[in-house]
Amino acid sequence: MELKIDFYSKEELAIRMDFSGRDQLLANETNELFLFSCYTLRQFSNLGNHPVAKVLAVLLTTFGKDTAIELAHDKYEFPSSSTLHYLMSFEGVKISVDYNVLRDQIMPGMPKLVYFQGEGKKTFTMTLHPFQFNIKGFGLLGFQVNFYAFHSVIALLKYLAKKHIDDEVYLDHLLQVAKYCGKAHIFQKIPLGDQVALANAILKEANITS
């Protein structure tokens, strides 16, 4: 089972999923949500307490069905600093962030989803089982990895929303999983290393069979 995200530039990326090795009695939709959960949790683990992770967590906990539809139709725009400031609280937890992160490490806008064109200049690859997460193209210092990590999660959510735009139940499950992943980061519940157990727990909490 594999998820691969290939960035051809800051403006274009492709996403591929392979469910080989996963329980084929499960619907592909459930496997997709499982991969999304594993991948998002791993990116949060890698980002740690970086401001980019905080912004991502806040967005995932506040996305609604309208957001999923806007993402699917390429109409979503990231909130302004003032709007984001209003959102930076979750269940009583105040989240502080340097808003310059929006300009310096998230902007310009969202990369476009394109068809696979071969290996990208920068790639994220996650395989199960066993759980492995690899990155390529960032150099020893991980130059600009935060930008790509952030946008890879948003793009994955967009990819799944676009694929299932007419399935309200799926979209609801996708947004629930996204919210639980953001919440896990906010409350520092994400373990180092293997995030599979937490991903399965999130699907269970969202009443999704895994």
Secondary structure as GFF3:
##gff-version 3
##sequence-region A 1 210
A	DSSP	beta_strand	2	7	.	.	.	ID=ss1
A	DSSP	beta_strand	12	18	.	.	.	ID=ss2
A	DSSP	alpha_helix	28	47	.	.	.	ID=ss3
A	DSSP	alpha_helix	51	62	.	.	.	ID=ss4
A	DSSP	alpha_helix	65	72	.	.	.	ID=ss5
A	DSSP	alpha_helix	81	87	.	.	.	ID=ss6
A	DSSP	beta_strand	89	90	.	.	.	ID=ss7
A	DSSP	beta_strand	93	94	.	.	.	ID=ss8
A	DSSP	alpha_helix	100	101	.	.	.	ID=ss9
A	DSSP	pi_helix	102	106	.	.	.	ID=ss10
A	DSSP	beta_strand	112	113	.	.	.	ID=ss11
A	DSSP	beta_strand	122	127	.	.	.	ID=ss12
A	DSSP	beta_strand	132	136	.	.	.	ID=ss13
A	DSSP	alpha_helix	145	163	.	.	.	ID=ss14
A	DSSP	alpha_helix	168	186	.	.	.	ID=ss15
A	DSSP	alpha_helix	196	205	.	.	.	ID=ss16
###
